[in-house]
Amino acid sequence: MVDGSGSLDNKTLSHDTIGDLGGLVDALLEVTQDLCAIVDANYRYIWANKAYRDWHDLKREGMRGLSVPEVLGADYFRAVVQPRMDRCLTGVTQRYEAEREYRRLGPRKLLIRYYPINVPGRLEKCIGAVIADVTETREIESELLRQADLLDMAATVTRFGGFLVDLENRQIQWSNVVAEMHGMPHGYAPPISEALSFYAPECRERIRTVFNECVEKGTPYDEELQIIDARGQPLQVREVGEPVFDEKGRITQVQGAFQDISGQRKKEAELRRLSHIVEQAPAAIAITNLEGHIEYVNPAFEQFSGYSMGELLGKTPALIQSGDTSATIYRELWDTIRSGRIWKGELKNRRKDGTPYWESEVISPLKNELGRITHYVAIKQDITALKEAEQQLSRMAFEDRLTGLQSRLGFNWQLQHHMETHGWQSSAAVAVINIIGLRNINDAYGYEIGDQLLAEFSRRLQEESEEPDLAGRLGGDEFTLLLLPESSEALEAELRRLVDSLLAPFELDGIVIEIGVRLGYTRLGERARPVEDLLRESERALFRHGSEAIQPWVAYSDRLREEDEQRIALTRELRQAIAENQFELHFQPKVDLATGTLIACEALIRWNHPTRGLVSPGVFIPIAEQSQLIAPIGEWVLRRACQHLREWRDAGLQPVRVAVNVSVVQFQMGDFAGQVRAVLEECGVAPQELALEVTESVFEQESNVLLAQMCELRDMGVWLSLDDFGTGYSSLLYLQRYPFDEIKIDQGFVFHMLDAPFNRNIIEAVMMLARALNAEVIAEGIESDEVVQALLAIGCRSGQGYFYSMPLEAEDFCWLLEQRSLLPLGRH
């Protein structure tokens, strides 16, 4: 349904209709001339439309993961963009104008809007940017304001010169004037290739194309181009060329002329210039008398309104008014322009066929030589597509398209509104609910059934909510709800009733599906907090659910709050550690169990905290994974390990292969294999000297892309090791498909192999499996000679552990490389 304001009533739309509208709007955003993009809270691009990519010379496949400072420039980002994006992330829409220089387009004036939006699958707010090019509009404004000055200008100098191109010897004869234009001496005759270099880079392809067509097809050309003279000064020229035929009809020469039109462009009479601008301008322009009767409209005005000039002359702009603009705005408009000032604003008008459209308007008074206002000039730009995009972005920000529930931002807004209306309700609670195994349901029944499940789940959630607008979808399989029990004691019963309702079987297209749910919640209590804090507390409780919950729900507690505060502090210090290079690598030897010979090593990161001392990876790696810092840390470890390899080789030592642990996040970032290749080349290290240890958890995200990256690494010559085997997600299918050179037996099996026959049997099974896969085996966690002998007895030849050596600082490991002593030291 469409209400009287022309907006869509969401409650009457089906989910399919909403999806169709979303697809249409997505298509509209892709073809619109306005620049649209979505940026996450870390200022990295999630998506950008074609216009945005074209303006910034970006490719679609290279967009994801790029940061805004990388595209716009760090200084400009910090000074202009970041403060506004930060305010947008707090939920406040931003609007401003700026001027930017673009390589192909030159300086452009931009109208920029930032909108806070929620992107499915992301917990943090994101930014929707809509950027309109208002250069032409602003230039017309400027021209109108400068008209008095322009009337005094006249063209006083016109410079012409000739040229002749001999196609046989590829030489050009320039007249003296043409030579002067290029900043060269009289009589200068350059070859064609040198003459081409004088053209501005953006003009070279065009002159090459038209010149070749003239040579090959005899097509004359007449082009306006820019050259850069020998002094580096730009010059606007008009170049005309035509073919010269010999007596046999062959094209042997090209002759033509240059005209320096730089001065001409600056000194053209204002009337001619204004007429050209107005007639050709994409913006609609109208001139009225003091009573508002129309005396002139340009073609763009006719196109926008649907009325011809004959139908408009003598009428007032009321002919196209929609009736949706308040009288107050029109009174303000007339008061402004009658006082001699410029009015700017947005008006909703109506075309001749009755369709409404939005215009951004600038209305200026025209004054005669005595300073008296004689006419008004209105410059209009159709912003209908921009308005529709704004409405769609607003819908994306506040409503989940699939389920119709509130988005995260919408839920926050509704919850804030509820509290402002009803006050702080200490017995209430905010719950976050997660559907267990939604991915498995999608894999088993298809995404259409999965979407139906989400829609039906949302319907039940709304039924359980006392206010439908206080239920939301945070993204993916996470939902939220405000619970309003009569008292704190009644909350437990409310939770039980909610869970029972959500766990009831779903019947979808004749298929009965049973689900599980996890729930985390926080009581409002007596201490008032921002609504976003309430959501974070519930999400934190949900995060802890799997490890400690007996019931389907977990409550947020003071202990969790203390952990959150510690985690936030550690995250902040971890970011500082990356910036200040506070990390170092230790190296644990890997040895031949039969001889004690050093054969390889594993690089292990340590955080040398300025006040805490050495911090164990077990403390900060989980924090790094939660805070999206694992990728830059992983890249640092890779590069530093390769730098050590280079340093040892430069010192005349014979290095051993160094193993680096790799996170699944590094594979997910994109071209990880390309990153490894670049680091190896940068450090001058052979791929065979590097090993990458990948844990079984990588197979949670198993995909063809992951397989392709690992195969590329293997083909490159990098050694691939499957770490902590037996503790995660491996299957024989994965082991067969993925090109591992080595299987690393988890220390949990090795440590207890002497007193637990099961562990010994597992190790023997891994040995048999490795032989079938043509892979080597290494045991970790060796702490006694008895374990060494037991491993040798079952055929395991390589290992590492504290029996041989603890992880060594780089200097100590360098000494070990120098001595080539057998390990453990003192036993050989």
Sequence and secondary structure as in RCSB ss.txt:
>XXXX:A:sequence
MVDGSGSLDNKTLSHDTIGDLGGLVDALLEVTQDLCAIVDANYRYIWANKAYRDWHDLKREGMRGLSVPEVLGAD
YFRAVVQPRMDRCLTGVTQRYEAEREYRRLGPRKLLIRYYPINVPGRLEKCIGAVIADVTETREIESELLRQADL
LDMAATVTRFGGFLVDLENRQIQWSNVVAEMHGMPHGYAPPISEALSFYAPECRERIRTVFNECVEKGTPYDEEL
QIIDARGQPLQVREVGEPVFDEKGRITQVQGAFQDISGQRKKEAELRRLSHIVEQAPAAIAITNLEGHIEYVNPA
FEQFSGYSMGELLGKTPALIQSGDTSATIYRELWDTIRSGRIWKGELKNRRKDGTPYWESEVISPLKNELGRITH
YVAIKQDITALKEAEQQLSRMAFEDRLTGLQSRLGFNWQLQHHMETHGWQSSAAVAVINIIGLRNINDAYGYEIG
DQLLAEFSRRLQEESEEPDLAGRLGGDEFTLLLLPESSEALEAELRRLVDSLLAPFELDGIVIEIGVRLGYTRLG
ERARPVEDLLRESERALFRHGSEAIQPWVAYSDRLREEDEQRIALTRELRQAIAENQFELHFQPKVDLATGTLIA
CEALIRWNHPTRGLVSPGVFIPIAEQSQLIAPIGEWVLRRACQHLREWRDAGLQPVRVAVNVSVVQFQMGDFAGQ
VRAVLEECGVAPQELALEVTESVFEQESNVLLAQMCELRDMGVWLSLDDFGTGYSSLLYLQRYPFDEIKIDQGFV
FHMLDAPFNRNIIEAVMMLARALNAEVIAEGIESDEVVQALLAIGCRSGQGYFYSMPLEAEDFCWLLEQRSLLPL
GRH
>XXXX:A:secstr
 B TTS B GGG  HHHHHHHHHHHHHHHHH SSEEEEE TTSBEEEE HHHHHHTT  GGGTTT BHHHHH HH
HIIIIIHHHHHHHHTT  EEEEEEEEETTTEEEEEEEEEEEE  TT SS EEEEEEEE HHHHHHHHHHHTHHHH
HT      EEEEEEEETTTTEEEE HHHHHHTT  TT   BHHHHHTTB HHHHHHHHHHHHHHHHH   EEEEE
EEE TTS EEEEEEEEEEEE TTS EEEEEEEEEE HHHHHHS HHHHHHHHHHH SSEEEEE TT  EEEE HH
HHHHHS  HHHHTT  GGGGB S S HHHHHHHHHHHHTT  EEEEEEEE TTS EEEEEEEEEEEE TTS EEE
EEEEEEE HHHHHHHHHHHHHHHB TTT SB HHHHHHHHHHHHHHH   TT EEEEEEEETHHHHHHHH HHHH
HHHHHHHHHHHHHHSSSGGGEEEEETTEEEEEE  SSGGGHHHHHHHHHHHHHS EEETTEEE  EEEEEEEE  
SS   HHHHHHHHHHHHHTHHHH SSSEEE  HHHHHHHHHHHHHHHHHHHHHHHT EEEEEEEEEETTT  EEE
EEEEEEEEETTTEEE HHHHHHHHHHTT HHHHHHHHHHHHHHHHHHHHHTT    EEEEEE HHHHHTS HHHH
HHHHHHHHT  GGGEEEEEEGGGGGG  HHHHHHHHHHHHHT EEEEEEETSSS  HHHHHHS  SEEEE HHHH
HTTTT HHHHHHHHHHHHHHHHHT EEEEE   SHHHHHHHHHTT  EEESTTT   EEHHHHHHHHHHT  SST
T  
